[in-house]
Amino acid sequence: MKYFIIYLITINIIAFLSMYIDKRRAKYGKWRIKEHTLFVLALLGGSIGSMTGMYTFRHKTQKARFFIGFPAILILEVLLGILIYNDFIK
């Protein structure tokens, strides 16, 4: 369980920083992080970091794929976590 929590913290920090980096690169017209990569980070457990970065840096907030997609991924992750946790308790 300890390693899982460390993993979640790490992936969320990476997702948060990815939103920052992509916003900064967009601002200066530089090479960008692919949207697919941002979604993969969210799917790997970084949805909270992705959402926090999205609103902190006001990045991708106008795109429905993101302002609907990240919360949807978070809900799915929470439901999956509940299912897995309940299986371990039984």
C-alpha positions in Angstrom: 0.0 0.0 0.0 2.9 2.4 0.8 4.3 2.0 -2.7 1.0 2.6 -4.3 0.5 5.9 -2.4 4.1 6.9 -3.5 3.2 6.0 -7.0 0.0 8.1 -6.9 1.7 11.1 -5.5 4.5 10.8 -8.1 2.1 10.4 -11.1 0.0 13.3 -10.0 3.1 15.6 -9.6 4.2 14.6 -13.1 0.7 15.2 -14.5 0.5 18.6 -12.8 3.9 19.6 -14.1 3.0 18.4 -17.6 0.1 20.8 -17.7 2.5 23.6 -16.6 5.1 22.7 -19.2 2.5 22.5 -22.0 1.0 25.8 -21.0 4.3 27.5 -21.0 5.3 26.1 -24.3 2.0 27.1 -25.8 2.5 30.6 -24.6 5.9 30.9 -26.3 4.9 29.0 -29.5 7.3 26.1 -28.8 6.9 22.3 -29.2 3.9 21.0 -27.2 3.1 17.9 -25.2 0.6 15.8 -27.1 -3.0 15.8 -25.8 -2.9 12.0 -25.9 0.1 12.1 -23.4 -1.8 14.4 -21.1 -4.8 11.9 -21.1 -2.5 8.9 -20.6 -1.0 10.6 -17.5 -4.5 11.1 -16.1 -5.5 7.5 -16.9 -2.4 6.2 -15.1 -3.7 7.8 -11.9 -2.8 11.4 -12.4 -6.3 12.8 -12.9 -6.2 14.9 -9.8 -2.8 16.4 -10.8 -4.1 17.0 -14.3 -7.2 18.7 -13.2 -5.3 20.8 -10.6 -2.8 21.8 -13.3 -5.6 22.6 -15.8 -7.3 25.0 -13.5 -4.1 26.4 -11.8 -2.5 27.3 -15.1 -5.8 27.9 -17.0 -4.8 25.4 -19.6 -7.2 23.4 -21.8 -10.1 24.7 -19.7 -12.1 25.6 -22.9 -11.8 22.2 -24.4 -14.6 19.8 -23.5 -12.4 16.8 -23.9 -10.4 18.1 -20.9 -12.9 19.8 -18.6 -15.2 16.7 -19.0 -12.6 14.1 -19.6 -10.4 14.6 -16.6 -13.3 14.5 -14.1 -14.7 11.5 -15.8 -11.4 9.7 -15.5 -11.2 10.6 -11.9 -14.7 9.2 -11.2 -13.8 6.0 -13.0 -10.5 5.7 -11.0 -12.4 6.2 -7.7 -15.0 3.6 -8.6 -12.2 1.2 -9.7 -10.4 1.8 -6.4 -13.5 1.1 -4.4 -14.1 -2.2 -6.3 -10.5 -3.3 -5.8 -10.5 -2.3 -2.2 -13.7 -4.2 -1.5 -12.2 -7.3 -3.2 -9.2 -7.2 -0.9 -11.4 -6.8 2.2 -13.4 -10.0 1.4 
